[in-house]
Amino acid sequence: MPRYAAFLRGVMPFNCKMPALKAAFEAAGFTAVKTVLGSGNVAFDARATSERVLEQKAEAAMHEQLGRAFFTIVRPVEQLQALLATDPYKPFKVGPNAKRIVTFLREQPKTKLKLPVEMGGARILMMKDRDIFSAYLPNPKGPVFMTLIEKTFGKDVTTRTWETVAKVAR
């Protein structure tokens, strides 16, 4: 049975307990469910189907079990592992202090973007399919990279650090 990763937007330890989230995914019929960190990352096994169907099942189960649903984006773990192996940041001069982040989209953007896009020390470097690769330097102005991502792609996205993606893909 294929293994998948779900990345949920807006989950934090104070608004969703991980045991309850795990139970919601199990109620959806997923097996070998494991939450990773406390920020809405769930690895699970499911019968092979489209990512969109899995997203809908997860959101419906959260709504039923938790009383609310978090925007969910699903990727096959095998796809994440291949992505990690290719290191899309390699061609760019990303300094050792820069944070690497991956933004997941449900659908391809409707317009073609000219990359890189930069703002306040944050750079959107490249896009591969529905995955966006960015880097930023921590800034006293706060999460400038999120402003850049939302301005460029809208709010129907979710973002993780490169390290978190690696943890979820294990």
Residue frames as a rotation matrix with the C-alpha (Angstrom) as fourth column:
MET 1
0.584 0.812 0.000 0.00
0.812 -0.584 0.000 0.00
0.000 0.000 -1.000 0.00
PRO 2
-0.027 -0.634 0.773 1.45
0.534 -0.662 -0.525 3.42
0.845 0.399 0.357 -0.91
ARG 3
-0.078 -0.096 -0.992 2.62
0.942 -0.334 -0.042 5.82
-0.327 -0.938 0.117 1.81
TYR 4
0.236 0.265 0.935 1.52
0.601 -0.796 0.074 9.46
0.764 0.544 -0.347 1.68
ALA 5
-0.703 -0.365 -0.611 2.25
0.697 -0.524 -0.489 12.68
-0.142 -0.770 0.622 3.53
ALA 6
0.401 0.823 0.402 -0.40
0.778 -0.538 0.326 15.26
0.484 0.182 -0.856 4.37
PHE 7
-0.800 -0.586 -0.131 0.64
0.586 -0.713 -0.385 18.83
0.132 -0.385 0.913 5.06
LEU 8
0.238 0.964 -0.120 -2.08
0.951 -0.206 0.231 20.80
0.198 -0.169 -0.966 6.85
ARG 9
-0.409 -0.327 0.852 -2.23
0.284 -0.933 -0.221 24.59
0.867 0.151 0.475 6.83
GLY 10
-0.037 0.381 0.924 -2.60
-0.559 -0.774 0.297 26.38
0.828 -0.505 0.242 10.15
VAL 11
0.765 0.278 -0.581 -2.13
0.259 0.694 0.672 23.49
0.590 -0.664 0.458 12.59
MET 12
-0.248 -0.800 0.546 -0.29
-0.503 -0.375 -0.778 24.38
0.828 -0.468 -0.310 15.77
PRO 13
-0.774 -0.109 -0.624 -0.05
0.352 0.745 -0.567 22.60
0.526 -0.658 -0.538 19.13
PHE 14
-0.894 0.424 -0.144 -2.59
-0.059 -0.431 -0.900 24.98
-0.443 -0.797 0.411 20.71
ASN 15
-0.238 0.872 -0.427 -5.33
-0.917 -0.347 -0.196 24.54
-0.319 0.345 0.883 18.07
CYS 16
0.656 0.444 -0.610 -5.10
-0.611 0.787 -0.085 20.79
0.442 0.428 0.788 17.37
LYS 17
0.207 -0.551 0.808 -3.74
-0.744 0.448 0.496 17.98
-0.635 -0.704 -0.318 19.50
MET 18
-0.460 -0.519 -0.720 -1.75
-0.880 0.376 0.292 15.42
0.119 0.768 -0.629 17.54
PRO 19
-0.907 0.182 0.379 -3.49
0.066 0.952 -0.299 12.33
-0.415 -0.246 -0.876 19.05
ALA 20
0.079 0.989 -0.127 -6.85
0.030 -0.130 -0.991 13.77
-0.996 0.075 -0.040 17.93
LEU 21
0.169 -0.101 -0.980 -5.45
-0.918 -0.379 -0.119 14.50
-0.360 0.920 -0.157 14.46
LYS 22
-0.850 -0.511 -0.126 -4.10
-0.526 0.812 0.253 10.95
-0.027 0.282 -0.959 14.23
ALA 23
-0.594 0.701 0.395 -7.51
0.254 0.629 -0.735 9.57
-0.764 -0.336 -0.551 15.25
ALA 24
0.305 0.708 -0.637 -9.22
-0.441 -0.488 -0.753 11.68
-0.844 0.511 0.163 12.56
PHE 25
-0.207 -0.459 -0.864 -6.93
-0.978 0.107 0.177 10.25
0.011 0.882 -0.471 9.87
GLU 26
-0.974 -0.089 0.207 -7.57
-0.115 0.986 -0.122 6.73
-0.193 -0.142 -0.971 11.15
ALA 27
-0.181 0.982 0.057 -11.33
0.085 0.074 -0.994 7.43
-0.980 -0.175 -0.097 11.03
ALA 28
0.213 0.184 -0.960 -10.84
-0.858 -0.435 -0.274 8.35
-0.468 0.881 0.065 7.35
GLY 29
0.969 0.175 0.173 -9.68
-0.100 0.922 -0.375 4.76
-0.225 0.347 0.911 6.79
PHE 30
0.422 -0.894 -0.148 -5.95
-0.577 -0.139 -0.805 5.50
0.699 0.425 -0.574 6.57
THR 31
0.942 -0.150 -0.300 -3.52
0.303 0.761 0.573 3.08
0.142 -0.631 0.763 8.23
ALA 32
0.109 -0.963 -0.244 -0.06
0.992 0.122 -0.038 3.31
0.066 -0.238 0.969 9.82
VAL 33
0.670 0.251 0.699 -0.89
0.291 -0.955 0.065 6.93
0.683 0.160 -0.713 10.68
LYS 34
0.026 -0.715 -0.698 1.91
0.992 -0.066 0.105 8.94
-0.121 -0.696 0.708 12.26
THR 35
0.972 0.185 0.146 1.99
0.198 -0.977 -0.079 12.64
0.128 0.105 -0.986 13.08
VAL 36
0.048 -0.998 0.037 5.34
0.953 0.035 -0.300 14.36
0.298 0.049 0.953 12.69
LEU 37
-0.922 -0.368 0.122 6.16
0.281 -0.850 -0.446 17.34
0.268 -0.376 0.887 14.90
GLY 38
-0.412 0.804 -0.430 3.25
0.683 -0.040 -0.729 19.42
-0.603 -0.594 -0.533 16.21
SER 39
-0.503 0.107 -0.858 2.52
-0.321 -0.944 0.070 21.45
-0.802 0.311 0.509 13.11
GLY 40
0.443 0.878 -0.180 0.13
-0.512 0.083 -0.855 19.44
-0.736 0.471 0.486 10.95
ASN 41
-0.278 -0.543 -0.792 2.29
-0.932 0.353 0.085 16.84
0.233 0.762 -0.604 9.24
VAL 42
0.310 0.466 0.829 0.79
-0.613 0.765 -0.201 13.37
-0.727 -0.445 0.523 8.90
ALA 43
-0.646 -0.465 -0.606 2.27
-0.753 0.517 0.406 10.29
0.125 0.719 -0.684 7.23
PHE 44
0.035 0.739 0.673 -0.11
-0.583 0.562 -0.587 7.46
-0.812 -0.372 0.451 6.42
ASP 45
-0.951 -0.202 0.236 -0.80
0.040 0.674 0.738 4.48
-0.307 0.711 -0.633 4.18
ALA 46
0.039 0.982 -0.187 -3.79
-0.469 -0.147 -0.871 4.39
-0.882 0.122 0.454 1.83
ARG 47
0.237 0.134 0.962 -4.94
0.701 0.662 -0.265 2.60
-0.673 0.737 0.063 -1.27
ALA 48
-0.806 -0.588 0.074 -3.55
0.446 -0.519 0.729 4.19
-0.390 0.620 0.681 -4.40
THR 49
0.383 0.875 0.294 -5.82
0.911 -0.305 -0.278 7.00
-0.154 0.375 -0.914 -5.57
SER 50
0.166 -0.317 0.934 -5.52
0.485 -0.798 -0.358 10.65
0.858 0.513 0.021 -6.51
GLU 51
-0.816 -0.508 -0.277 -4.03
0.514 -0.418 -0.749 13.14
0.265 -0.753 0.602 -4.08
ARG 52
-0.673 0.616 0.409 -7.22
-0.529 -0.788 0.315 15.20
0.517 -0.004 0.856 -4.37
VAL 53
0.306 0.794 -0.525 -9.39
-0.116 0.578 0.807 12.27
0.945 -0.186 0.269 -3.20
LEU 54
-0.108 -0.435 -0.894 -7.09
0.844 0.435 -0.313 11.73
0.525 -0.789 0.320 -0.21
GLU 55
-0.949 -0.218 0.228 -7.22
0.105 -0.900 -0.423 15.46
0.298 -0.377 0.877 0.64
GLN 56
-0.255 0.942 0.217 -11.02
-0.613 -0.331 0.718 15.41
0.748 0.050 0.662 0.54
LYS 57
0.365 0.355 -0.861 -11.20
0.325 0.818 0.475 12.28
0.872 -0.453 0.183 2.73
ALA 58
-0.502 -0.641 -0.581 -8.80
0.787 -0.059 -0.615 13.77
0.360 -0.765 0.534 5.27
GLU 59
-0.908 0.175 0.380 -10.64
-0.235 -0.965 -0.115 17.12
0.347 -0.194 0.918 5.41
ALA 60
0.076 0.989 -0.124 -14.04
-0.438 0.144 0.887 15.40
0.896 -0.013 0.445 5.76
ALA 61
0.243 -0.039 -0.969 -12.74
0.647 0.751 0.132 13.20
0.723 -0.659 0.207 8.60
MET 62
-0.822 -0.542 -0.177 -11.20
0.505 -0.548 -0.667 16.18
0.264 -0.637 0.724 10.40
HIS 63
-0.590 0.678 0.437 -14.48
-0.541 -0.735 0.409 18.07
0.599 0.005 0.801 10.11
GLU 64
0.374 0.774 -0.511 -16.38
-0.163 0.597 0.785 15.07
0.913 -0.210 0.349 11.51
GLN 65
0.289 -0.340 -0.895 -13.88
0.765 0.644 0.002 14.16
0.575 -0.686 0.446 14.25
LEU 66
-0.609 -0.677 -0.412 -12.43
0.792 -0.498 -0.353 17.54
0.034 -0.542 0.840 15.24
GLY 67
0.340 0.816 -0.468 -15.29
0.737 -0.540 -0.405 19.87
-0.583 -0.207 -0.785 14.40
ARG 68
0.631 -0.203 -0.749 -13.09
-0.491 -0.851 -0.184 21.69
-0.600 0.484 -0.637 11.90
ALA 69
0.731 -0.429 0.531 -11.00
0.656 0.657 -0.371 20.89
-0.189 0.619 0.762 8.86
PHE 70
0.186 -0.763 -0.619 -7.56
-0.169 -0.646 0.745 22.21
-0.968 -0.034 -0.249 8.04
PHE 71
0.750 -0.017 -0.661 -6.61
-0.657 -0.137 -0.741 22.91
-0.078 0.990 -0.114 4.41
THR 72
0.368 -0.529 0.765 -4.72
-0.119 0.789 0.603 19.76
-0.922 -0.313 0.228 3.38
ILE 73
0.480 -0.322 -0.816 -2.20
-0.867 -0.032 -0.497 19.02
0.134 0.946 -0.295 0.65
VAL 74
0.672 -0.175 0.719 -1.12
-0.137 0.925 0.354 15.42
-0.727 -0.336 0.598 0.04
ARG 75
0.261 -0.644 -0.719 2.00
-0.943 -0.011 -0.333 14.12
0.207 0.765 -0.610 -1.66
PRO 76
0.900 -0.082 -0.428 3.25
0.092 0.996 0.003 10.53
0.426 -0.042 0.904 -2.10
VAL 77
0.734 -0.675 0.077 6.20
-0.203 -0.110 0.973 9.92
-0.648 -0.729 -0.218 0.25
GLU 78
0.262 -0.635 0.727 8.08
0.808 0.556 0.194 8.36
-0.527 0.537 0.658 -2.66
GLN 79
0.549 0.001 0.836 7.80
0.620 -0.672 -0.406 11.69
0.561 0.741 -0.370 -4.53
LEU 80
0.941 -0.211 0.266 9.12
-0.330 -0.751 0.572 13.60
0.079 -0.626 -0.776 -1.48
GLN 81
0.535 -0.778 0.330 12.07
0.191 0.492 0.850 11.22
-0.823 -0.392 0.412 -1.17
ALA 82
0.256 -0.410 0.875 12.96
0.966 0.130 -0.222 11.74
-0.023 0.903 0.430 -4.84
LEU 83
0.780 0.106 0.617 12.73
0.201 -0.976 -0.087 15.49
0.592 0.192 -0.782 -4.35
LEU 84
0.870 -0.470 0.151 15.04
-0.302 -0.265 0.916 15.38
-0.390 -0.842 -0.373 -1.34
ALA 85
0.367 -0.749 0.551 17.56
0.602 0.643 0.473 13.30
-0.709 0.158 0.687 -3.29
THR 86
0.362 -0.197 0.911 17.73
0.872 -0.273 -0.406 15.86
0.329 0.942 0.073 -6.12
ASP 87
-0.108 -0.345 -0.932 18.35
0.758 -0.635 0.148 18.87
-0.643 -0.691 0.330 -3.84
PRO 88
0.453 0.395 0.799 16.71
0.861 -0.425 -0.279 21.61
0.229 0.814 -0.533 -5.93
TYR 89
0.940 -0.120 -0.320 18.63
0.038 -0.893 0.448 24.28
-0.339 -0.434 -0.835 -3.99
LYS 90
0.281 -0.927 0.248 22.01
0.678 0.375 0.633 23.11
-0.680 -0.009 0.734 -5.30
PRO 91
-0.002 -0.335 0.942 22.09
0.953 -0.285 -0.099 25.37
0.302 0.898 0.320 -8.43
PHE 92
0.667 0.332 0.667 21.38
0.179 -0.940 0.290 28.48
0.723 -0.074 -0.687 -6.32
LYS 93
-0.516 -0.852 0.084 23.73
0.194 -0.212 -0.958 30.35
0.834 -0.478 0.275 -4.06
VAL 94
0.678 0.728 0.107 21.87
-0.045 -0.104 0.994 29.70
0.734 -0.678 -0.038 -0.82
GLY 95
-0.171 -0.824 0.539 24.04
-0.629 -0.330 -0.704 30.82
0.758 -0.460 -0.462 2.07
PRO 96
-0.649 -0.181 -0.739 24.67
0.292 0.838 -0.462 28.64
0.703 -0.515 -0.491 5.12
ASN 97
-0.937 0.306 -0.168 22.46
0.057 -0.343 -0.937 30.88
-0.344 -0.888 0.305 7.32
ALA 98
-0.558 0.762 -0.330 19.53
-0.793 -0.371 0.483 30.84
0.246 0.531 0.811 4.90
LYS 99
-0.382 0.574 0.724 16.44
-0.286 0.672 -0.683 28.81
-0.879 -0.468 -0.092 5.73
ARG 100
-0.940 0.110 -0.323 15.24
-0.276 0.308 0.910 26.53
0.199 0.945 -0.259 2.93
ILE 101
-0.414 0.867 0.275 11.49
-0.336 0.135 -0.932 26.16
-0.846 -0.479 0.236 2.60
VAL 102
-0.957 0.247 0.151 9.11
0.257 0.481 0.838 24.23
0.135 0.841 -0.524 0.37
THR 103
-0.479 0.867 -0.137 5.64
-0.632 -0.448 -0.632 25.52
-0.610 -0.216 0.762 -0.43
PHE 104
-0.843 0.263 0.468 3.08
0.426 0.859 0.284 23.00
-0.327 0.439 -0.837 -1.60
LEU 105
-0.570 0.693 -0.442 0.29
-0.784 -0.619 0.043 23.94
-0.244 0.371 0.896 -4.01
ARG 106
-0.001 0.647 0.763 -2.78
-0.036 0.762 -0.646 21.87
-0.999 -0.028 0.023 -4.86
GLU 107
0.735 0.325 0.595 -2.82
0.579 0.157 -0.800 23.06
-0.354 0.932 -0.073 -8.46
GLN 108
-0.341 -0.829 0.443 -0.41
0.939 -0.287 0.187 24.59
-0.028 0.480 0.877 -10.93
PRO 109
-0.333 0.205 -0.920 -0.53
0.149 -0.952 -0.266 28.42
-0.931 -0.226 0.287 -10.96
LYS 110
0.590 0.686 0.426 -2.60
0.558 0.036 -0.829 29.79
-0.584 0.727 -0.362 -13.82
THR 111
0.941 -0.316 -0.118 0.11
-0.320 -0.726 -0.608 32.25
0.106 0.611 -0.785 -14.88
LYS 112
0.503 -0.853 -0.139 3.74
0.700 0.496 -0.514 31.60
0.507 0.161 0.846 -15.74
LEU 113
0.941 -0.212 -0.264 6.13
0.062 -0.659 0.750 33.19
-0.333 -0.722 -0.607 -13.25
LYS 114
0.485 -0.868 0.109 9.50
-0.028 -0.139 -0.990 34.67
0.874 0.477 -0.092 -13.96
LEU 115
0.978 -0.159 -0.133 11.76
0.164 0.201 0.966 33.41
-0.127 -0.966 0.223 -11.20
PRO 116
-0.515 0.112 -0.850 13.53
0.842 0.248 -0.478 34.16
0.157 -0.962 -0.222 -8.97
VAL 117
0.372 0.625 0.686 11.20
0.187 -0.775 0.604 36.58
0.909 -0.096 -0.405 -7.17
GLU 118
-0.498 -0.659 -0.563 12.68
0.729 0.033 -0.684 38.48
0.469 -0.751 0.464 -4.23
MET 119
0.381 0.549 0.744 11.42
-0.061 -0.788 0.612 40.60
0.922 -0.279 -0.267 -1.34
GLY 120
0.578 -0.077 0.813 13.07
-0.755 -0.430 0.496 41.64
0.311 -0.900 -0.306 1.91
GLY 121
-0.378 -0.838 0.394 15.71
-0.912 0.410 -0.003 38.90
-0.159 -0.360 -0.919 1.91
ALA 122
0.011 0.441 0.897 13.29
-0.096 0.894 -0.438 36.16
-0.995 -0.082 0.052 0.82
ARG 123
-0.506 -0.222 -0.834 13.65
-0.832 -0.129 0.539 34.54
-0.227 0.967 -0.119 -2.61
ILE 124
0.605 0.596 0.528 11.35
-0.253 0.773 -0.582 32.20
-0.755 0.219 0.618 -4.49
LEU 125
-0.328 -0.937 -0.122 13.98
-0.508 0.066 0.859 30.30
-0.796 0.343 -0.498 -6.44
MET 126
-0.857 0.004 -0.515 12.18
-0.462 0.434 0.773 27.70
0.227 0.901 -0.371 -8.52
MET 127
0.104 0.922 0.374 9.01
-0.850 0.278 -0.448 25.75
-0.517 -0.271 0.812 -9.07
LYS 128
-0.903 -0.273 -0.332 8.83
-0.403 0.805 0.434 22.05
0.149 0.526 -0.837 -9.91
ASP 129
-0.517 0.823 -0.236 5.33
0.610 0.548 0.573 20.83
0.600 0.152 -0.785 -10.69
ARG 130
0.496 0.775 0.391 3.29
0.175 -0.530 0.830 22.07
0.851 -0.343 -0.398 -7.70
ASP 131
0.586 -0.413 -0.697 6.21
0.790 0.098 0.606 22.51
-0.182 -0.905 0.384 -5.31
ILE 132
0.768 -0.281 0.575 7.88
-0.021 -0.909 -0.417 25.88
0.640 0.308 -0.704 -4.76
PHE 133
0.315 -0.764 -0.563 11.43
0.937 0.346 0.054 26.19
0.153 -0.545 0.824 -3.42
SER 134
0.715 -0.019 0.699 12.38
-0.038 -0.999 0.012 29.32
0.698 -0.035 -0.715 -1.53
ALA 135
-0.095 -0.736 -0.670 15.06
0.922 0.188 -0.338 30.57
0.375 -0.650 0.661 0.81
TYR 136
0.657 0.274 0.703 15.17
0.041 -0.943 0.330 33.42
0.753 -0.187 -0.631 3.28
LEU 137
-0.617 -0.770 -0.164 17.34
0.339 -0.071 -0.938 34.93
0.711 -0.634 0.304 5.94
PRO 138
0.105 0.649 -0.753 15.66
0.993 -0.021 0.120 35.42
0.062 -0.760 -0.647 9.31
ASN 139
-0.504 -0.121 0.855 14.63
0.385 -0.918 0.097 39.05
0.773 0.378 0.509 9.52
PRO 140
-0.928 0.154 -0.339 13.56
0.273 -0.336 -0.901 41.38
-0.253 -0.929 0.270 12.36
LYS 141
-0.631 0.736 -0.246 10.53
-0.774 -0.576 0.265 42.26
0.053 0.357 0.932 10.21
GLY 142
0.017 0.648 0.762 9.18
-0.563 0.636 -0.528 38.74
-0.827 -0.420 0.375 10.80
PRO 143
-0.194 -0.066 0.979 8.13
0.421 0.896 0.144 36.12
-0.886 0.440 -0.146 8.24
VAL 144
-0.163 0.048 -0.985 8.64
-0.669 -0.740 0.075 38.19
-0.725 0.671 0.152 5.08
PHE 145
-0.959 -0.256 -0.121 8.84
-0.263 0.644 0.718 34.97
-0.106 0.721 -0.685 3.07
MET 146
-0.507 0.841 0.191 5.18
0.707 0.532 -0.466 34.19
-0.493 -0.101 -0.864 3.89
THR 147
0.193 0.531 -0.825 4.12
-0.097 -0.827 -0.554 37.61
-0.976 0.187 -0.108 2.61
LEU 148
-0.480 -0.472 -0.740 6.05
-0.778 -0.161 0.607 36.97
-0.406 0.867 -0.290 -0.61
ILE 149
-0.975 0.119 0.186 4.57
0.172 0.937 0.303 33.48
-0.138 0.328 -0.935 -1.05
GLU 150
-0.189 0.979 -0.074 0.99
0.676 0.075 -0.733 34.60
-0.713 -0.189 -0.676 -0.39
LYS 151
0.094 0.157 -0.983 1.40
-0.424 -0.887 -0.182 37.62
-0.901 0.434 -0.016 -2.68
THR 152
-0.647 -0.483 -0.590 2.72
-0.732 0.176 0.658 35.34
-0.214 0.858 -0.467 -5.44
PHE 153
-0.895 0.187 -0.406 0.54
-0.009 0.900 0.436 32.22
0.447 0.394 -0.803 -5.01
GLY 154
0.094 0.960 0.264 -2.38
-0.503 -0.183 0.845 33.16
0.859 -0.212 0.466 -2.74
LYS 155
-0.183 -0.101 0.978 -3.34
-0.983 0.027 -0.181 31.56
-0.008 -0.995 -0.104 0.56
ASP 156
0.841 0.520 0.147 -4.29
-0.516 0.854 -0.067 28.07
-0.160 -0.019 0.987 -0.64
VAL 157
0.222 -0.869 -0.441 -0.78
-0.272 0.379 -0.884 26.79
0.936 0.317 -0.152 0.02
THR 158
0.989 -0.094 0.110 1.15
-0.097 0.141 0.985 25.35
-0.108 -0.986 0.131 2.92
THR 159
0.439 -0.898 0.015 4.84
-0.497 -0.257 -0.829 25.76
0.748 0.357 -0.560 3.64
ARG 160
0.971 -0.234 -0.046 7.40
0.179 0.587 0.790 23.61
-0.158 -0.775 0.612 5.45
THR 161
0.313 -0.940 -0.135 11.10
-0.831 -0.340 0.441 23.83
-0.460 -0.026 -0.887 6.10
TRP 162
0.139 -0.405 -0.903 13.35
-0.742 0.562 -0.366 21.54
0.656 0.721 -0.223 4.09
GLU 163
-0.843 -0.506 0.181 14.21
-0.478 0.551 -0.684 19.75
0.247 -0.663 -0.706 7.36
THR 164
-0.278 0.826 0.490 10.54
-0.626 0.231 -0.745 19.11
-0.728 -0.514 0.453 8.14
VAL 165
0.533 0.439 -0.723 9.94
-0.844 0.336 -0.418 17.69
0.060 0.833 0.549 4.67
ALA 166
-0.333 -0.746 -0.576 12.88
-0.589 0.642 -0.490 15.32
0.736 0.176 -0.654 5.26
LYS 167
-0.840 0.055 0.540 11.43
-0.478 0.396 -0.784 14.19
-0.257 -0.917 -0.306 8.62
VAL 168
0.159 0.984 0.075 8.01
-0.729 0.168 -0.663 13.54
-0.666 0.050 0.744 7.11
ALA 169
0.441 -0.010 -0.898 9.51
-0.834 0.366 -0.413 11.59
0.333 0.930 0.153 4.18
ARG 170
-0.650 -0.754 0.098 11.32
-0.728 0.580 -0.367 9.12
0.220 -0.309 -0.925 6.47
